[in-house]
Amino acid sequence: MSAMLEELVSVPTENPPGKNYRLCVEVLESHLRRAGLSCERSVYEQSSESGDAPECLFATYGSGKRALYFHGHYDVVPAQSSDQFRPLRKEHFLFGRGSCDMKGGIVAMLYAISALKEMGARLNGRIVLTLVPDEETGGKRGSAWLARQNLLGRDAIGMLLAEPTSGVVWNANRGALSLRVRVFGKAAHVGLQHQGENAFERMNSIVGRLQQLKHTVEKRTTRFNIGAAQAPNSILMLGGESGGGTNFNVVPTECWFTVDRRLNPEEDLGAEKATLLGVLEACRNDAIPLEWQIFQ
């Protein structure tokens, strides 16, 4: 089990944008077939998008109409460095990006099925292991794609999910709107800075306006009982990533930062998106050159 998990962790399936999906699916399929399970792959229809073509994987043990689903995702959130994809064992622990969320869960589910198979357990139906991409960005090309194709949960009597939630069932989940904002200027040497246009100072002006929106947004709370460890307030986070400039003595010609807006269930995604983009559009109307890219 540890060896399989090391192999999976070593495949950097970072999402966004969705890297190395095909390689990971091939590794998974080889282990599933080695375990003697029937295996089927389903490719997302619009596979020309950036990153590898997203594929869902089904493995089945047993027969009959009734199906108990084991469900998992093989994508992981982006790493801070490539070292995080070099798995490290310490005693009975294994460390690496995705080892907990949730490649470890995938390995556990596969070996649970293998144990039943070796025992010759007689099932009144099937166990279907379903492995999907894109969970970290909402599941558009994974679970949502399967649902649109009527492939998600067919003949299901239940589902087991190895997502690391500490055994707690969450009855609410935030929506997500994430974007990268780029602000432009004109380069000049510090001694001639009056001939330049400072992208950093322009970016600060935009951030100031977004902070006003943040102050409004984060006063809102959800009515759902989401647990003591979870903040009930809506979220607008600025600058999770940021950068710009070329040297300390050069007026920066470009600066950029990210905005991560997480919505509570009571909020409307369309309305909140319009409000957020309205701030950026107002800045552009005030002659601040900028552009944005929505990546989630």
N, C-alpha and C positions, 0 to 999 in steps of 0.2 A: 504493500500500500504506500509506504514511504517513497519507494523508488518511482512508482507511477506519479505520485504527487510532485516529486522533484522534476520529473519530465514535463508535466503540465505547467508548473511554475516557470520553467525555463523558456516557455513560449510566450513572448510578451504581447498578449492580446489586449493592448491598451485601447480604451474607448472613452472619449473620442480619440481618433477618428474610426477605429475599428481595424487594428493591424493584426496581421498573421492569423486571421480567422481560419483560412483554409488549412494551414499547417496544423493548427490545434485540432480541427475536426478530423484530420487524418490520423493524428496521434490517438484521439479518443476512439475512432472507429477501429483502429488496430487492436486496442485493448478490449473493446467490446466483442470483436470477432474472436479474439483469443480466448475470451471467457465463454465462447460458444453461444452467443446471443445473436438473434436475427437483428439486422441493422438496416436503417433506411435514412437517406439524406434528403432534405428539402431545401432548395436554393431560393432565396428571396428574388422576387420577379424583376426588380429594378437593380440588377447586379452591376450596372455601369457606374454606380455612385462611387465616391472616393473610398479608399481602403479596399480590403479583400471582399469578395462576394460573401455576404452573410449566409451561413447555412445552419439549419436546424437538424438535429440528429435524434432519431427514435431507435430505441433498442427494446426488444420485447422478450419477456420470459413467461411461459405458460400459454394457455389457450382458453377460448371461450369469449363471451360477449362482455362480461363485466371487466372493468379495468381500474386498477389502482395506479395512480400516476406518481412517479418520482420526478421532480422538476428541478432543473438547475441551469445556471448560466455560466458560460466559460469566458466572458469578457471581464476585464478588470479596469479600475480607474487608472489614469496615467501615473507613472512612477516619477519620483524626483531624480532618479539616476538609474542607469542600466544595471548597477549592482543589485538592485532589488529583484532582478530576475535571475540572480545566482542563488539558488536555494541553499540554506544553511541549516544543518541539523545540530541541535544542542540537546543531548540526552534524548527524551522522547518527544521533543518539540521540533517542528520544522518551520523555519522563517523564510518568507519571500512574498513578493507582491501577488496577491490572490490566493495565498495558501488557506486563508480563512474564508474570504469572500470571493468565490466560493468553490474553488477547485478542490479543496479538502472535502467539501460536501459531496462533490461529484464522485470522488474516489470512494467515499464512505457508502454512497448509494449503490455504486457498481458492485462493491464487495459484499454488500448486504444481499443483493440479488444472486451473486455468485455463491454465497453461503447457502441460500435456499436451494439453489440448483444442486450443489454438492450433497446436500442432505436428502435430495429427492422429495422435497416438500410438495404435497399435492395441493394445488391452488384451485379454488372455485372461480377461475377467471385468469386474468393476465396482470402482470406488473409491466408498466411501460415507462422506461426511463426517457425523459425528454430533455434535451440539452439545447440551449438557445443562446444567440448572441444579443448584444445591444441592451441588456438589462440596465446597465449603468446610465443609459441615456433615454430611458422610457420604454424600450422594447418595440419600437416601430418595426424593425426588421427581424424581430424574433417572435416573442409571444403574441404581439398584436397581429403580425403577419399570419401566424398559424390560426389565430381566431378568425381572421377574414377568410381563410381558406377552409374553415370548418374542420381544422385538424387539431385544435386544442381541446383536450379533455373529452374526446369522443367516448361514449359509453362509460363515463367515469362514475365510480362510487366514492371517490375521494382523492386527495392529493397530499403528498408529503413534500415539503420544501426544506432543503438544508441551508437556507439563508441564515446567517448568524444573527438572530434576533434575541438571543438569550432566552429562548423559550416563550417569548411574549408575542401574542397575536396583536398586531397593530390594526386598529379599526379606521385609521385615516392615513393618508399619504399626501405629501406636498406635491403641487405642480412645480414645474421648473421652466425658467426662461433664462438662458445664459447667452451672453454675447461678448464679443471683443470689439472695443472701440479704438479706432486709430485717429490720431490728431496730427495735422500737418503744419509745417512752418517753412522757414527758409534758412539755410545754413549761413553762418558768417563767423569769422574769427572773433574771439572775445574783445579784441581791441577795436573791432569794427562792428560790434554787436548791434549798433543802430541801423546797420544795413540788413540785418537778419530779422526773422520773425520766429519767436520762441514757442515751439510746439509744447514744451513742458508747461509754460505759464498758461497757455491756452487750455491745456489739459486740466490744470488746476481749476480754472474757471468752470469747466464742464463738471468736474467732480463736485465743486461747491453746490451747483444746482441739483445734482443727483443726491447730495447729502440732505438737501431740503426735502426731497421726495422720500428718502430713507426715513427721516424723522416722522413723516406722516404714516408711512407704510408700517413701521414697526410698533406703532401704537395698537394695531389690530391684533386680536387674539381669536383663536378658534374655540368653538363651543365643545369640540370633541374631547373626550378624556384620553389624552395621549400619553399619560404616564409621567411620573415625577421627573424622570431624567430628560424628558423632551420639553424644549421651550415651546410655549403655546403661541408665541408671537410670530407674525409674518416676518419675512426676511428679505432684505436687500443688501447684499454684500458687495463692496467695491474693492477692486484692486487685489483679488486673489492672485492674479498674475499681472505684472506690469513691467514696462521697459521703455527704452528709447535712448536717443543720443548716440554720438560716435566718439566723443572725447570730452574731457572736463573743460577744455578751453574753446569749444565750438558750440555756437548756438544750435540747439537740437532741431533738426528738420522733421523729425517724426517721433511721437511718443504714443504709447498704447497702454490700455488697461482692460481688465475684464469686469463684467457686471454679472452677478449671479442672483437672480430673483426667484425666491422659493415661496409659492403661494399656499395659503391654507385652503381647505376644501370650500369654504364659503365664498372665496374670491373667484372672479371670472377671468379666465386666462386672456380672452380677447380684449377685455377692458383694461386689464393691467398691462398688457403688451402695448396697447395704444398710449397709455399714460407714460410709460417708460420711454418709448420711442418719441413721444411728443416732446419730452425734455431735450432729446438729442436734436430733433428737427428744429426746435426753437433756437438752439445754439448755432446750428448751421444757418438759420435765417438771420442771425446776428453776425454773420460773416466770419464765423469760426469754421475753417475747413476741416471736416472730419468725415469718416465713414464708419460703418459698423457691420459686423457679421454675426448672425445668430447661429450658434453651433449646437444649441440644445433647446 
